[in-house]
Amino acid sequence: MRIEGSVRSNLIAAVASARRWRGRRVHKDTVDHWQRLLDYGRSVHRQPCGEAVDELVAELEAELAHTKVS
């Protein structure tokens, strides 16, 4: 997966987008992207010099729990 910008900024954008779409149907490709971003955020969090993204990962996970896939 290629990330443009920091993992943190991508997670912030994904959380904001997921909140805007909450309760509405979201295209499967978008949800798949968010899932890959979550996986990547988890792997970065585990690295010793990784960005502090654990709270954002948790926020995006919570938003995805309310996402309807179209």
URWO-V806487 format. One record per residue. N is the residue number from 1. RES is the residue in one small letter. PHI is phi in radians with two decimals (NA if undefined). D_FIRST is the distance of its C-alpha to the first C-alpha in whole Angstrom. Layout:
N_RES_PHI_D_FIRST ; N_RES_PHI_D_FIRST
//
This chain:
1_m_NA_0 ; 2_r_-1.73_4 ; 3_i_-1.90_6 ; 4_e_-1.63_10 ; 5_g_1.53_13 ; 6_s_-1.40_13 ; 7_v_-1.07_11 ; 8_r_-1.03_15 ; 9_s_-1.15_15 ; 10_n_-1.18_12 ; 11_l_-1.17_14 ; 12_i_-1.04_17 ; 13_a_-1.13_16 ; 14_a_-1.16_15 ; 15_v_-1.10_18 ; 16_a_-1.07_20 ; 17_s_-1.15_19 ; 18_a_-1.08_19 ; 19_r_-1.15_23 ; 20_r_-1.10_24 ; 21_w_-1.60_23 ; 22_r_-0.96_25 ; 23_g_1.50_27 ; 24_r_-1.97_26 ; 25_r_-1.29_24 ; 26_v_-2.10_20 ; 27_h_-1.05_19 ; 28_k_-0.99_17 ; 29_d_-1.07_13 ; 30_t_-1.18_14 ; 31_v_-1.11_14 ; 32_d_-1.07_11 ; 33_h_-1.08_9 ; 34_w_-1.07_11 ; 35_q_-1.12_11 ; 36_r_-1.12_8 ; 37_l_-1.11_8 ; 38_l_-1.05_11 ; 39_d_-1.04_10 ; 40_y_-1.14_8 ; 41_g_-1.07_11 ; 42_r_-1.13_14 ; 43_s_-1.20_12 ; 44_v_-1.17_13 ; 45_h_-1.06_16 ; 46_r_-1.34_17 ; 47_q_-1.34_17 ; 48_p_-1.03_21 ; 49_c_-1.86_19 ; 50_g_-1.23_17 ; 51_e_-1.22_17 ; 52_a_-1.39_19 ; 53_v_-2.16_17 ; 54_d_-1.04_19 ; 55_e_-1.17_21 ; 56_l_-1.19_18 ; 57_v_-1.06_16 ; 58_a_-1.10_20 ; 59_e_-1.11_21 ; 60_l_-1.17_17 ; 61_e_-1.02_18 ; 62_a_-1.12_22 ; 63_e_-1.15_21 ; 64_l_-1.14_19 ; 65_a_-1.12_22 ; 66_h_-1.81_24 ; 67_t_-1.52_22 ; 68_k_-1.78_23 ; 69_v_-1.58_21 ; 70_s_-1.78_23
//
